[in-house]
């Protein structure tokens, strides 16, 4: 039944391109089935998704705006995962990161704009990292399972932020649970502003300068994980803790650093959401992006080069998905949460479903060509 | 007397609130004792709540709903087994996938079938489970002490509450006193030794997961066809994770896990009781902060301030038969 393949003979593009694409196709077939069960036509839904995400310039800008969020949360999950830590707490870390952005931006708004931005980025990173610290410490020192503690910290973050938004930092002139708006001069320039420079007129666009920060963060993660001594140590702890200890690498230190960076990256989501789009803290602004990061990272095989296209794909799903929910009364945005689950299942847990068969198929074909 | 009545109502709510946690913790014990991590208790509980509510609504009988919930949860357990036992996928990833899938799917289907709010229709009394008044409860109500304990605390619960407390000794007996339980535990501690003895490791893990699915279905049905009369979005509200924490805190043992579940139930009952109440020196604690108490307690318990929890030895590792 089982197929044995010599791993060294498998070309890289088979294991890193063909297998993920097959898994993705399976996930999309299952998702189409869900749409069918919900009483809508899956082919029509796909058409709407493609039109919504590529069909017009505003739609495409929305796709890239979502991509920005997913790059941050995807990178966040990936960094922790290289140390074999499941940081499911991106949602809470992003929420608390938003508090950091807001507090910094509102208190230092008198400084030059670029300085405010840099400070806000630091605020987002530090607050997000701080929220990841306790779960990290408990995992490192007490062995408390990080999946449960980070999930609990999501719930706690949500309670804490609602409390703050209702009782402490709410804009007291307004009814809704949100803060006052940040001064307009420190808002991040949007794609609309950029288009205006070139004489192009578009309607509203949430896409903003944080897209460049997402690209920078991807380079940062690549450099950190694969090109520094610390990245090496972290991956060593993740691969084989015992061997790492034998080599003099401290698992405690690396678990905590990995989680701090992971939490910080999740916190950066709030640069896009708060400095770029809402310009104030809105209740529940992370809106599930933290969880989507898990799917993005697993699909992108935890490498920035994979995470970027995976984030783009989820951007298409989100933006195209909102087009679908607009046109199809039976589909709500929760359908696309289910789709994420299916993608995590096929590209994460079931990634070995057809891998041996596919790999042996290509190895045999290549061998035949060499012999011929 | 008012103080006694307060204690009675608090105890009564503790018993009720602990019920889904107990089913989930018992379900978790079966999976994890056999060496399979089960973070998907949360998703399965939600699935059971959804299926039980929909089944009861369409067939007009809560027992049919429960049966369908059992089928759904056992299927999800088998999916988890297919990914993590047969295909040796990452067990945590498989659980996260199931949880996210179910959060999305249940709400999406509820919205597609019953309208945008994502609620299932409210069940009528003959479509759901009702409170059971124990025999003589009314007659004994005025007897001091006994009346309080029997009529006010023990009587008047949903059937799932009684089943949950009955399930604990049964799970204890199966896991620790039968040869089946011995095999389940052995598969979780040292699968290769069990394999050498001629027992199929994979089959044992699948059996344990099947029992896990049956038990967790009761937790979900309790939520949507007993305490509530419909399903609503994310109604499990983290209970699957709380139960898992209770199980770990209870060292994968039914009796101690029960104690931990009761502790969670009590905190939650107290939390509900304290909402809006003026406390001496502190004043009124904001609702949002009180609601976070069970989650904070989970973290505190997991931090293991009462001794380190030792998991089954082979947990989380797929078994690879030697070639």
Interface residues (C-beta under 8 A of the other chain):
Chain A: X34 X37 X38 X39 X40 X86 X88 X134 X135 X138 X142 X143 X144 X145 X147 X148 X149 X151 X152 X153 X155 X156 X159 X160 X162 X163 X166 X167 X291 X294 X295 X298 X329 X330 X331 X332 X334 X335 X336 X337 X338 X339 X340 X341 X342 X344 X345 X348 X349 X350 X351 X352 X353
Chain B: X39 X79 X82 X83 X84 X87 X88 X89 X90 X91 X92 X93 X94 X96 X97 X98 X99 X100 X101 X102 X103 X104 X105 X107 X108 X109 X111 X112 X113 X116 X118 X233 X238 X241 X244 X245 X248 X286 X288 X289 X291 X292 X295 X296 X298 X299 X302 X303 X304 X308 X309
